[in-house]
Amino acid sequence: IYLNGNFKENKKHGIGTLYHKNENCKVNGQWEDDMLFYGIEYWENGIQKYEGTFKNDKYFGESTFYLENGNLYYEGTFLDGLKHGYGKEYLNNNIIYEGDWINNYKSGYGKIYNNNILEYDGYFFNNIKSGYGKLYLKNIIYIGYLLNDLYEGKGELNINNILYYKGLFKSGLKHGKGILYKNKYILYEGDFYNDCKQGLGIIYFDNST
């Protein structure tokens, strides 16, 4: 069966059901002038795949998408069948990203979660952390600018709440003017090059011990 439903002037029109070749339901939906505009789509194994609106037979607007095992994968907006606008992405039914999408890419402002714990809060471009953001890792907190997933430009790096650096970065490394602290005491103030003290600088006596 291709479609069990209503027709108007030889076109799909109204409520109907489309089937896979294995006769499992493919789409329960509503058509207008042969175009599907709302429906619930199913995988061939019978698990729900998508629920929401369609435009030109592509996912459109506020909708939800499920994996073939039934786990929720995405809830948010689509455009031309792609994640576009605001949406949430899931892994094993746990949220891993919420924020802006452009043409299936994380682009704009968003948040990344790891085991439901916030890991990154900031800006993306084409799935890559780029722009101002806050990064929370196991022993590291970074607040500042990133480019291509790496520290870049002005930033602040906190390691184990012991070592603290405030200054410039390049390609993920301390590079340029900066101040290095230990337990809130200044250890070094001056120039860095590829994560090393190099150039003009001042070394301070370690008062942290």
Secondary structure, DSSP 8 states (H G I E B T S, - for coil): --EEEEEETTEEEEEEEEE-TTSSEEEEEEEETTEEEEEEEE-TTS-EEEEEEEETTEEEEEEEEE-TTS-EEEEEEEETTEEEEEEEEEETTEEEEEEEEETTEEEEEEEEEETTEEEEEEEEETTEEEEEEEEE-SSEEEEEEEETTEEEEEEEEEETTTEEEEEEEETTEEEEEEEEEETTEEEEEEEEETTEEEEEEEE------
